[in-house]
């Protein structure tokens, strides 16, 4: 991992800091401070996306010809680092981090020219239709059907754990178009407008009381065949390619932000005149997480180097997914240890931008919701067991 930066890199860092200082409004800063997961409420997410889009900094990982920045590996790392330090709001990841890269890799020229500009501008907000009540980690057993009808498919079935479907106007969906051959065969990849007749969204309330998840029902939904990505019955290849991008993220920058928050709060939390930051057991836990964070940064930069070379993350993204999920869960556990009694009140309204003052310091407000939300980290995008199976097969060749 690169631990020192050139003069040009440091000049770029200052450019990023200046941009953040000049463009992050107080509302956007508050939204970032109160963020409890990768999902940000739409108003703040849209405003932040528009600022980055206007600046040309929205999709550093995309090729330049499709809107990417052309930044070096160190510049991309610096940008992510400075955004984490500034606690910027989140941006809906399904279009920018998943559907967009998938279309660049597998989409037709017509699909790229139609969908990519709308993803960048924010006109299209995407959600993901993969998991089903009977097909979660065992995604190949999905049963949502798409039956050919002339130039269209007729889709029937249901998808579950669909994040932010209540805000999305587009969904990418895996459907079964054939029952012949192996279960991974006979699956196709469709792009569907959420306003199409026959689509119904039902909410699922999270453990911490927020509405992020949904179940989506498809009842005789008519989808044009031109909305299929890749060949019919070869959607599994498209899905696996997309999952490589879903399973890779620069989690270390978020981890550093969380550890910084816990450390600052520990300096305010005292018992008998001694702050928690002075407690040897707390310092040991914090030090171990900081060591793990350094290891994550090293692995993430290896993947970024592959992306810079024009390659996909590959199975290494499964290594990072498993490790980062478990490390972030441990960091969240440390966070609620620091929050102590301040983590107990349910303060959903205080998490809103402009909401009422919280019970206790604001810095402690997101820690308990973040801890509850992170329980799903070792399941979302493929369980930890699934990730290890991928590593065993694709990397270790077991």
C-alpha positions as CSV (number, residue, x, y, z in Angstrom):
1,X,0.0,0.0,0.0
2,X,1.2,3.5,-0.8
3,X,1.8,5.3,2.5
4,X,3.3,8.5,1.1
5,X,2.0,10.8,-1.6
6,X,3.6,13.0,-4.2
7,X,3.4,16.8,-4.3
8,X,0.8,16.5,-7.1
9,X,-1.2,14.1,-4.9
10,X,-1.1,16.5,-2.0
11,X,-2.2,19.4,-4.3
12,X,-5.1,17.2,-5.4
13,X,-6.0,16.5,-1.7
14,X,-6.1,20.2,-1.1
15,X,-8.4,20.7,-4.2
16,X,-10.7,18.0,-2.8
17,X,-10.8,19.6,0.6
18,X,-11.5,23.1,-0.9
19,X,-14.4,21.6,-2.9
20,X,-15.9,20.0,0.1
21,X,-15.5,23.1,2.3
22,X,-17.2,25.3,-0.4
23,X,-20.0,22.9,-1.5
24,X,-21.0,20.9,1.6
25,X,-24.0,22.9,3.0
26,X,-24.8,22.6,6.7
27,X,-27.8,20.3,5.8
28,X,-25.5,18.0,3.8
29,X,-23.0,17.9,6.6
30,X,-25.7,17.1,9.1
31,X,-27.0,14.3,6.8
32,X,-23.5,12.8,6.6
33,X,-23.0,12.9,10.4
34,X,-26.4,11.2,10.9
35,X,-25.9,8.5,8.3
36,X,-26.4,5.0,9.7
37,X,-25.9,2.8,6.7
38,X,-24.9,2.9,3.0
39,X,-28.4,4.2,2.3
40,X,-29.0,8.0,2.6
41,X,-32.4,9.6,2.6
42,X,-33.2,10.7,-1.0
43,X,-33.1,14.5,-0.6
44,X,-29.5,14.6,0.7
45,X,-28.3,11.8,-1.6
46,X,-29.7,13.5,-4.7
47,X,-28.3,16.9,-3.7
48,X,-24.8,15.4,-3.1
49,X,-24.9,13.4,-6.3
50,X,-25.8,16.5,-8.3
51,X,-22.9,18.4,-6.9
52,X,-20.4,15.7,-7.8
53,X,-22.0,15.2,-11.2
54,X,-21.7,18.9,-12.0
55,X,-18.0,18.8,-10.9
56,X,-17.3,15.7,-13.0
57,X,-16.3,13.7,-9.9
58,X,-19.3,11.3,-9.6
59,X,-17.9,8.0,-10.9
60,X,-14.1,7.8,-10.4
61,X,-14.2,4.0,-11.1
62,X,-15.9,4.4,-14.6
63,X,-14.0,4.6,-17.8
64,X,-13.4,8.2,-18.9
65,X,-15.4,7.7,-22.1
66,X,-18.5,7.0,-19.9
67,X,-18.0,9.8,-17.4
68,X,-15.1,8.6,-15.3
69,X,-12.5,11.0,-13.9
70,X,-9.3,9.4,-15.2
71,X,-7.8,9.8,-11.7
72,X,-4.8,7.8,-10.6
73,X,-5.0,5.1,-8.0
74,X,-3.7,7.5,-5.3
75,X,-6.1,10.3,-6.3
76,X,-9.1,7.9,-6.0
77,X,-7.9,6.8,-2.6
78,X,-7.4,10.4,-1.5
79,X,-10.9,11.4,-2.7
80,X,-12.5,8.6,-0.8
81,X,-10.4,9.4,2.3
82,X,-11.3,13.1,2.3
83,X,-15.0,12.4,1.7
84,X,-15.0,10.0,4.7
85,X,-13.2,12.6,6.9
86,X,-15.7,15.2,5.9
87,X,-18.6,12.7,6.6
88,X,-20.3,13.4,3.3
89,X,-23.8,12.0,2.6
90,X,-24.2,8.7,0.9
91,X,-25.3,8.2,-2.7
92,X,-27.6,5.4,-3.8
93,X,-25.1,2.7,-4.9
94,X,-27.3,0.5,-7.1
95,X,-27.0,2.5,-10.3
96,X,-23.5,4.1,-9.9
97,X,-21.6,1.2,-8.4
98,X,-23.5,-1.8,-9.8
99,X,-25.9,-1.3,-12.7
100,X,-23.6,1.2,-14.5
101,X,-20.4,-0.9,-14.4
102,X,-22.5,-4.0,-15.4
103,X,-23.9,-2.2,-18.4
104,X,-20.4,-0.9,-19.4
105,X,-19.2,-4.6,-19.3
106,X,-22.3,-6.4,-20.7
107,X,-24.8,-3.9,-22.1
108,X,-25.4,-3.2,-25.8
109,X,-24.4,0.1,-27.3
110,X,-28.0,1.2,-27.3
111,X,-28.4,0.2,-23.6
112,X,-25.2,2.1,-22.7
113,X,-26.3,5.3,-24.5
114,X,-29.8,5.2,-23.1
115,X,-29.2,4.2,-19.4
116,X,-25.7,5.5,-18.5
117,X,-26.5,9.2,-18.9
118,X,-29.7,8.8,-16.8
119,X,-27.7,7.0,-14.1
120,X,-25.2,9.8,-13.9
121,X,-27.8,12.6,-13.9
122,X,-29.9,10.9,-11.2
123,X,-32.9,10.7,-13.5
124,X,-32.8,6.9,-13.0
125,X,-32.7,5.6,-9.4
126,X,-32.1,1.8,-9.4
127,X,-32.9,-1.0,-7.0
128,X,-31.8,-4.7,-7.2
129,X,-34.2,-7.6,-7.8
130,X,-32.1,-10.7,-6.9
131,X,-33.1,-12.3,-3.6
132,X,-36.5,-14.1,-3.2
133,X,-38.2,-15.6,-0.2
134,X,-36.8,-19.0,-1.2
135,X,-33.6,-17.8,-2.9
136,X,-31.3,-15.7,-0.8
137,X,-27.7,-16.9,-0.6
138,X,-28.8,-19.8,-2.9
139,X,-29.6,-17.3,-5.6
140,X,-29.6,-19.9,-8.4
141,X,-32.8,-21.4,-7.0
142,X,-34.8,-18.3,-7.9
143,X,-38.3,-18.9,-9.3
144,X,-39.6,-15.6,-10.6
145,X,-40.6,-16.5,-14.2
146,X,-40.4,-14.5,-17.4
147,X,-42.4,-16.1,-20.2
148,X,-41.8,-15.1,-23.8
149,X,-44.7,-13.3,-25.5
150,X,-43.7,-11.9,-28.9
151,X,-41.3,-9.0,-28.4
152,X,-42.0,-9.0,-24.6
153,X,-41.6,-11.1,-21.5
154,X,-44.4,-11.6,-19.0
155,X,-42.9,-11.6,-15.5
156,X,-44.5,-13.1,-12.5
157,X,-43.0,-13.7,-9.0
158,X,-41.6,-11.7,-6.1
159,X,-38.3,-10.3,-4.9
160,X,-37.4,-9.6,-1.3
161,X,-34.9,-7.5,0.8
162,X,-35.1,-4.9,-2.1
163,X,-33.2,-1.9,-0.7
164,X,-34.9,1.5,-1.3
165,X,-37.4,0.1,-3.8
166,X,-39.8,2.7,-2.5
167,X,-37.6,5.4,-3.9
168,X,-36.4,3.7,-7.1
169,X,-37.9,4.2,-10.6
170,X,-35.9,1.3,-12.2
171,X,-35.0,-2.2,-11.1
172,X,-32.6,-4.8,-12.5
173,X,-34.0,-8.3,-12.1
174,X,-33.0,-11.9,-12.4
175,X,-35.7,-14.1,-13.8
176,X,-36.0,-17.7,-14.9
177,X,-36.6,-18.1,-18.6
178,X,-36.0,-21.8,-18.8
179,X,-36.1,-24.8,-16.5
180,X,-33.8,-27.0,-18.5
181,X,-30.2,-27.8,-17.6
182,X,-28.4,-26.8,-14.4
183,X,-30.1,-24.4,-12.1
184,X,-27.6,-21.6,-13.0
185,X,-28.8,-22.0,-16.6
186,X,-32.1,-20.7,-17.8
187,X,-31.7,-17.3,-15.9
188,X,-32.0,-14.0,-17.7
189,X,-31.2,-10.4,-16.7
190,X,-33.9,-7.8,-17.2
191,X,-34.1,-4.0,-16.8
192,X,-37.6,-3.0,-15.7
193,X,-39.3,0.4,-15.2
194,X,-40.9,0.4,-11.8
195,X,-43.9,2.3,-13.1
196,X,-44.8,-0.7,-15.3
197,X,-48.4,-2.0,-14.5
198,X,-48.3,-5.1,-12.2
199,X,-45.5,-4.0,-9.9
200,X,-46.3,-3.6,-6.2
201,X,-43.9,-2.6,-3.4
202,X,-44.5,-3.6,0.2
203,X,-42.3,-2.2,3.0
204,X,-40.1,-4.2,5.4
205,X,-39.1,-2.3,8.6
206,X,-35.5,-2.8,9.8
207,X,-34.5,-3.8,13.3
208,X,-33.6,-0.2,14.1
209,X,-37.0,1.0,12.9
210,X,-36.1,2.4,9.5
211,X,-37.6,1.6,6.1
212,X,-34.8,0.5,3.8
213,X,-36.0,-2.9,2.7
214,X,-39.0,-4.0,0.7
215,X,-40.7,-6.9,-1.0
216,X,-41.5,-6.4,-4.7
217,X,-44.3,-8.3,-6.4
218,X,-44.6,-8.8,-10.2
219,X,-48.0,-9.8,-11.5
220,X,-48.1,-10.2,-15.3
221,X,-45.6,-7.4,-15.8
222,X,-44.8,-6.9,-19.5
223,X,-41.1,-6.2,-20.2
224,X,-39.7,-5.5,-23.7
225,X,-37.1,-8.0,-24.7
226,X,-34.8,-5.1,-25.7
227,X,-34.5,-4.6,-21.9
228,X,-32.6,-7.9,-21.5
229,X,-28.9,-7.6,-20.8
230,X,-26.9,-10.3,-22.5
231,X,-28.3,-13.4,-24.1
232,X,-31.4,-15.2,-23.0
233,X,-30.7,-17.8,-20.3
234,X,-27.2,-16.4,-19.7
235,X,-28.2,-13.9,-17.0
236,X,-26.1,-15.8,-14.5
237,X,-22.9,-14.6,-16.2
238,X,-24.2,-11.0,-16.0
239,X,-25.2,-11.3,-12.4
240,X,-21.9,-12.7,-11.3
241,X,-20.1,-9.9,-13.0
242,X,-22.3,-7.3,-11.3
243,X,-21.8,-9.0,-7.9
244,X,-18.0,-8.5,-8.2
245,X,-18.7,-4.7,-8.0
246,X,-21.3,-5.0,-5.3
247,X,-19.0,-7.0,-3.1
248,X,-16.1,-4.6,-3.5
249,X,-16.2,-1.2,-1.7
250,X,-13.6,0.9,0.0
251,X,-14.9,0.0,3.4
252,X,-11.7,1.0,5.1
253,X,-12.5,4.7,4.8
254,X,-15.8,4.2,6.4
255,X,-14.2,2.2,9.1
256,X,-11.7,4.9,9.8
257,X,-14.6,7.4,10.1
258,X,-16.3,5.1,12.6
259,X,-13.2,4.6,14.7
260,X,-12.6,8.4,14.7
261,X,-16.1,8.9,16.0
262,X,-15.7,6.3,18.7
263,X,-12.4,7.8,19.7
264,X,-13.8,11.3,20.0
265,X,-16.7,10.1,22.0
266,X,-14.4,8.1,24.3
267,X,-12.6,11.2,25.2
268,X,-15.9,12.7,26.4
269,X,-17.1,9.6,28.3
270,X,-15.6,9.4,31.8
271,X,-16.1,7.3,35.0
272,X,-14.5,8.3,38.3
273,X,-12.6,11.1,36.5
274,X,-11.0,8.7,34.0
275,X,-12.1,8.9,30.3
276,X,-12.8,5.7,28.4
277,X,-10.0,6.8,26.0
278,X,-7.6,6.2,28.8
279,X,-8.9,2.6,29.6
280,X,-6.3,0.0,28.5
281,X,-9.0,-2.5,27.4
282,X,-10.6,0.1,25.1
283,X,-7.3,1.1,23.7
284,X,-6.4,-2.5,22.9
285,X,-9.7,-3.0,21.0
286,X,-9.2,0.3,19.1
287,X,-5.6,-0.6,18.2
288,X,-6.6,-4.0,16.8
289,X,-9.3,-2.4,14.7
290,X,-6.8,0.1,13.4
291,X,-4.4,-2.7,12.4
292,X,-7.2,-4.5,10.6
293,X,-8.1,-1.3,8.9
294,X,-4.6,-1.0,7.5
295,X,-4.8,-4.5,6.2
296,X,-8.1,-3.7,4.5
297,X,-6.6,-0.6,2.9
298,X,-3.8,-2.7,1.5
299,X,-6.2,-5.2,-0.1
300,X,-8.5,-2.5,-1.4
301,X,-5.6,-0.8,-3.2
302,X,-4.7,-4.1,-4.9
303,X,-8.3,-4.2,-6.2
304,X,-8.1,-0.6,-7.3
305,X,-4.9,-1.3,-9.2
306,X,-6.8,-4.0,-11.1
307,X,-9.6,-1.6,-11.8
308,X,-7.2,1.0,-13.1
309,X,-5.8,-1.7,-15.4
310,X,-9.3,-2.2,-16.8
311,X,-9.9,-5.5,-15.1
312,X,-12.9,-6.5,-12.9
313,X,-12.4,-7.0,-9.2
314,X,-12.8,-10.8,-9.5
315,X,-13.1,-13.2,-6.6
316,X,-10.8,-11.0,-4.5
317,X,-13.9,-8.9,-3.9
318,X,-15.4,-11.8,-2.0
319,X,-12.4,-11.8,0.3
320,X,-12.8,-8.1,1.0
321,X,-16.6,-8.5,1.4
322,X,-16.2,-11.2,4.1
323,X,-13.4,-9.4,6.0
324,X,-14.8,-5.9,5.8
325,X,-18.3,-7.0,6.9
326,X,-17.0,-8.7,10.0
327,X,-14.5,-5.9,10.8
328,X,-17.2,-3.3,10.5
329,X,-19.5,-5.3,12.8
330,X,-16.7,-5.3,15.4
331,X,-16.2,-1.6,15.0
332,X,-20.0,-1.0,15.5
333,X,-19.8,-3.1,18.7
334,X,-17.1,-0.9,19.9
335,X,-19.2,2.1,19.0
336,X,-22.1,1.1,21.2
337,X,-19.7,0.3,24.0
338,X,-18.7,3.9,23.9
339,X,-22.3,5.2,23.4
340,X,-23.3,3.2,26.5
341,X,-26.7,4.5,27.8
342,X,-27.0,7.1,25.1
343,X,-27.5,4.2,22.6
344,X,-30.7,3.1,24.3
345,X,-33.3,5.7,23.3
346,X,-35.1,5.2,20.0
347,X,-34.5,8.5,18.3
348,X,-35.7,8.2,14.7
349,X,-36.9,11.8,14.4
350,X,-33.5,13.1,15.7
351,X,-31.8,11.2,12.8
352,X,-33.7,13.4,10.3
353,X,-31.9,16.5,8.9
354,X,-33.3,19.4,11.0
355,X,-34.8,17.0,13.5
356,X,-35.1,17.6,17.3
357,X,-32.0,17.6,19.4
358,X,-31.0,14.1,20.5
359,X,-30.8,12.7,24.0
360,X,-27.0,12.9,24.7
361,X,-24.3,14.1,22.3
362,X,-25.1,14.1,18.6
363,X,-21.9,12.2,17.9
364,X,-23.5,9.2,19.7
365,X,-26.8,9.4,17.9
366,X,-26.1,7.1,14.9
367,X,-24.1,4.4,16.8
368,X,-26.9,2.1,17.9
369,X,-28.8,2.3,14.6
370,X,-25.6,1.6,12.7
371,X,-24.9,-1.4,15.0
372,X,-28.3,-2.8,14.3
373,X,-28.1,-2.2,10.6
374,X,-24.7,-3.8,10.4
375,X,-26.1,-7.1,11.6
376,X,-27.0,-7.7,8.0
377,X,-23.5,-7.0,6.6
378,X,-22.5,-10.7,6.8
379,X,-25.6,-11.7,4.8
380,X,-26.2,-8.8,2.3
381,X,-24.6,-9.4,-1.1
382,X,-24.0,-13.0,-0.3
383,X,-23.5,-14.4,3.2
384,X,-20.0,-14.8,4.7
385,X,-20.2,-18.6,4.1
386,X,-21.0,-18.0,0.4
387,X,-18.0,-15.6,0.1
388,X,-15.7,-18.1,1.6
389,X,-17.0,-20.8,-0.8
390,X,-16.2,-18.5,-3.7
391,X,-12.7,-17.9,-2.4
392,X,-12.1,-21.6,-1.9
393,X,-13.2,-22.4,-5.4
394,X,-12.0,-19.5,-7.5
395,X,-8.7,-18.6,-5.6
396,X,-7.6,-21.6,-3.7
397,X,-9.0,-24.0,-6.3
398,X,-10.3,-26.4,-3.7
